[in-house]
Amino acid sequence: MKKVNVMKFEDDPLGCLRASIGGWPEEGYYLTFRGDQKKVVEMLRTVLLVLENAPPVEKENEPPRFKPSPN
């Protein structure tokens, strides 16, 4: 099994479940999440099942990044 670092942060102020996954196959992965751990697992299972069975997804344009005004 590859190394996976799991971190839980404070719940989202809006109360939604959140998860972020990343890393490299050679070095390992990370998972950060917010919300109830069991509900996050259910969310990730649902999302993974949909991704596994989805047709190839095209790249979307990323929204512009917020640039703070200089002070």
FIRO-445967 format. One line per 2 residues: their letters; for each residue x, y, z of N, C-alpha, C. Coordinates in Angstrom, 1 decimal, padded with zeros to 4 digits. Layout:
BEGIN
a> X:Y:Z:X:Y:Z:X:Y:Z; ...
This chain:
BEGIN
mk> 000.8:-001.2:000.0:000.0:000.0:000.0:000.9:001.2:000.0; 000.5:002.2:-000.8:001.2:003.5:-000.8:001.0:004.3:000.4
kv> 001.9:005.2:000.7:001.7:006.1:001.8:000.6:007.1:001.6; -000.3:007.3:002.5:-001.3:008.3:002.4:-001.4:009.0:003.7
nv> -001.3:010.3:003.7:-001.3:011.2:004.8:-002.8:011.7:004.9; -003.5:011.5:006.0:-004.9:011.9:006.2:-004.9:013.0:007.2
mk> -005.6:014.1:006.9:-005.7:015.2:007.9:-007.1:015.7:007.9; -007.6:016.0:009.1:-009.0:016.5:009.3:-008.8:018.0:009.7
fe> -009.5:018.9:009.1:-009.6:020.3:009.5:-010.9:020.6:010.0; -011.0:021.8:010.6:-012.3:022.3:011.1:-013.4:022.1:010.1
dd> -014.6:021.9:010.6:-015.8:021.8:009.7:-015.9:023.1:008.9; -016.4:022.9:007.7:-016.7:024.1:006.8:-017.7:025.0:007.4
pl> -017.6:026.3:007.4:-018.5:027.2:008.0:-019.9:027.0:007.4; -020.0:026.6:006.2:-021.4:026.4:005.5:-021.9:025.0:005.9
gc> -021.1:024.2:006.5:-021.6:022.8:006.9:-021.5:021.8:005.8; -020.9:022.1:004.7:-020.8:021.1:003.6:-019.6:020.2:003.9
lr> -019.7:019.1:003.2:-018.5:018.1:003.3:-017.5:018.6:002.3; -016.2:018.5:002.6:-015.1:018.9:001.7:-014.0:017.9:001.8
as> -013.4:017.7:000.7:-012.2:016.8:000.6:-011.3:017.2:-000.5; -010.0:017.1:-000.2:-009.0:017.4:-001.2:-008.0:016.3:-001.3
ig> -007.7:015.8:-002.5:-006.8:014.7:-002.6:-005.7:015.1:-003.6; -004.5:014.6:-003.4:-003.4:014.9:-004.3:-002.2:014.1:-004.0
gw> -001.1:014.3:-004.7:000.1:013.6:-004.4:000.7:013.0:-005.7; 001.7:012.1:-005.5:002.4:011.5:-006.6:002.4:010.0:-006.3
pe> 002.3:009.2:-007.4:002.3:007.7:-007.3:003.6:007.2:-006.6; 004.7:007.9:-006.9:006.0:007.4:-006.4:006.2:007.8:-004.9
eg> 005.6:008.9:-004.5:005.9:009.4:-003.2:004.8:009.2:-002.2; 003.6:009.1:-002.7:002.4:008.9:-001.8:001.4:010.0:-002.0
yy> 000.3:009.9:-001.3:-000.8:010.8:-001.5:-001.2:011.5:-000.2; -002.1:012.5:-000.3:-002.6:013.1:000.9:-004.1:013.3:000.7
lt> -004.8:013.3:001.8:-006.3:013.5:001.8:-006.5:014.5:003.0; -007.1:015.6:002.7:-007.6:016.5:003.7:-009.1:016.6:003.6
fr> -009.8:016.6:004.8:-011.2:016.7:004.7:-011.8:017.5:005.8; -013.0:017.9:005.6:-013.8:018.7:006.6:-015.2:018.1:006.7
gd> -015.6:017.9:007.9:-017.0:017.3:008.1:-016.8:016.0:008.8; -018.0:015.3:008.9:-018.1:014.0:009.6:-017.3:013.0:008.7
qk> -016.4:012.3:009.4:-015.5:011.3:008.6:-016.3:010.3:007.9; -017.3:009.7:008.5:-018.1:008.6:007.9:-018.9:009.2:006.7
kv> -019.4:010.4:006.8:-020.1:011.0:005.7:-019.1:011.4:004.5; -017.9:011.7:004.9:-016.9:012.0:003.8:-016.5:010.8:003.1
ve> -016.4:009.6:003.8:-016.1:008.4:003.2:-017.2:008.0:002.2; -018.5:008.2:002.6:-019.6:007.9:001.7:-019.6:008.8:000.5
ml> -019.3:010.1:000.7:-019.2:011.1:-000.4:-018.1:010.6:-001.4; -016.9:010.2:-000.9:-015.8:009.8:-001.7:-016.1:008.6:-002.5
rt> -016.8:007.6:-001.9:-017.2:006.4:-002.6:-018.1:006.7:-003.7; -019.1:007.6:-003.5:-020.0:008.0:-004.5:-019.3:008.7:-005.7
vl> -018.4:009.6:-005.4:-017.7:010.4:-006.4:-016.8:009.4:-007.2; -016.1:008.5:-006.5:-015.2:007.6:-007.2:-016.0:006.6:-008.1
lv> -017.1:006.2:-007.7:-018.0:005.3:-008.5:-018.4:006.0:-009.8; -018.8:007.3:-009.7:-019.2:008.1:-010.8:-018.0:008.3:-011.8
le> -016.9:008.6:-011.2:-015.7:008.9:-012.0:-015.2:007.6:-012.7; -015.3:006.5:-012.1:-014.9:005.2:-012.7:-015.8:004.9:-013.9
na> -017.0:005.3:-013.8:-018.0:004.9:-014.9:-018.3:006.0:-015.9; -017.7:007.2:-015.7:-017.9:008.3:-016.6:-017.1:008.2:-017.9
pp> -017.7:008.7:-018.9:-016.9:008.8:-020.2:-015.7:009.7:-019.9; -014.7:009.7:-020.8:-013.6:010.7:-020.6:-014.1:012.1:-020.5
ve> -013.6:012.8:-019.5:-014.0:014.2:-019.2:-013.0:015.1:-019.8; -013.5:016.1:-020.5:-012.7:017.2:-021.1:-012.3:018.2:-020.0
ke> -011.1:018.8:-020.3:-010.6:019.8:-019.4:-011.5:021.0:-019.5; -011.8:021.6:-018.3:-012.5:022.8:-018.2:-011.6:024.0:-018.0
ne> -012.0:025.2:-018.4:-011.2:026.4:-018.1:-011.3:026.7:-016.6; -010.2:027.0:-016.0:-010.2:027.3:-014.6:-010.7:028.8:-014.4
pp> -011.4:029.0:-013.4:-011.9:030.4:-013.2:-010.6:031.3:-012.9; -010.8:032.6:-013.1:-009.7:033.5:-012.8:-009.3:033.5:-011.3
rf> -008.1:033.6:-011.0:-007.7:033.6:-009.6:-007.9:034.9:-009.0; -008.2:035.0:-007.7:-008.4:036.2:-007.0:-007.1:036.9:-006.8
kp> -007.0:038.1:-007.1:-005.8:038.9:-006.9:-006.1:040.0:-005.9; -005.5:039.9:-004.7:-005.8:041.0:-003.7:-005.3:042.3:-004.3
sp> -006.0:043.4:-003.9:-005.6:044.7:-004.3:-004.4:045.1:-003.5; -003.4:045.8:-004.2:-002.2:046.2:-003.4:-002.5:047.3:-002.5
n> -002.0:047.2:-001.3:-002.2:048.3:-000.2:-000.9:048.9:000.1
